[in-house]
């Protein structure tokens, strides 16, 4: 059936499956990626993704510290068009939290 006829959950599973069908050197993960309500699929896809990330670079775009803590051990903050690189998440959170409070 045409993808346009799929439910949003089925489209999310299909898109994520396509991403996992190929191995990449670099994965770009956006916190806005669609989530599915299929717990079994999410668990299996998460296991495959973790295996892939063991041998790849991952770039995660997120405003949520909990999301970054799942995948990252270093971070960068983009502020006024300048990218600040940090060796730890804690350092990046300090700059981000400071800017969020201003």
N, C-alpha and C positions, 0 to 999 in steps of 0.2 A: 504494500500500500504506500502511497506517497507520504513523505514525512510530514507534510502539511496537515494530514488527517490525524496525526498522533496527538495524544494528550500531552500537556506540558511535562508531566512526570515521565512519560515514555520518551519524549524528545530529550529530556535531561539524561536519562539512562543511555539512550542511543549515542548522544554526543560524547558522554564520558567513556563509553565503550570504544568508540572510534579513537579517542585519544590514547587509550590503553592498548589498542591493537598494535601500535607501533612504538618502538623504543626510541626515545630521544635523548640527546646529551643534556638538554636544558628543558625544564618544564616551567611554564608560567602559570601560576595559580592566582586567580582573582577571588577575593572573598565574596564577590557577587555571583560566583558560579552557582548555577541552579542546584538545589538539593532535591533529592527524591524522597518520597515517603516509603520507599521499599527498603526496609531495614536490612534484609538479607543481601540485596544488591549493594547497598552502601558499605556493608561490612566486607564483602568480597572485593569490591572495587578499591576500598581503602587498603586492604592487604596487598593487592597488586601494586597500587601506587607506592606504598612504603617500600616494597621490594625494588621497584624501579628507581626510587629516589636514593637508594643506597649506593647506586653507581652513576648518579647524575647530579646535575646542579638544579636547584629549584629556586625560582624567584617568586615570592609571595607578595601580593599587593593587598594590604589590609590596614585597617585602623584599630583592629582588635588585638590586644597583646596575647590573648589566649590562642588565637589562630596562629600567630607568629611563633609562639612557644612550641607548637606542635611540630613545626617544620624547620625552624631556623635556629642558628647559633650566632649569627651576626646580623646587622641590620643597617639600613640607610634611611634617612629622613630627607624628603624633598621639601625645601622651604624657600620661597621666593625665587624659584628657578635654579637654586643651588642644591646640589646633592651632598649631604653630609654622611660619611661612612663611619660606622662604629664596629668595633670588634665584638661587642657584647650587646645583647638585647637591652640590658639594663641601662646602658649609656644612651641608647637611642630613645628609650622610654622617657628618660629624664628630659631630653630636649623636646620630645613630642608633648609630654604632659605640661611642660612649661609653656609651650606655645598654645596649647589648648585652653589654658587658664587665662591667657591674656585677653 
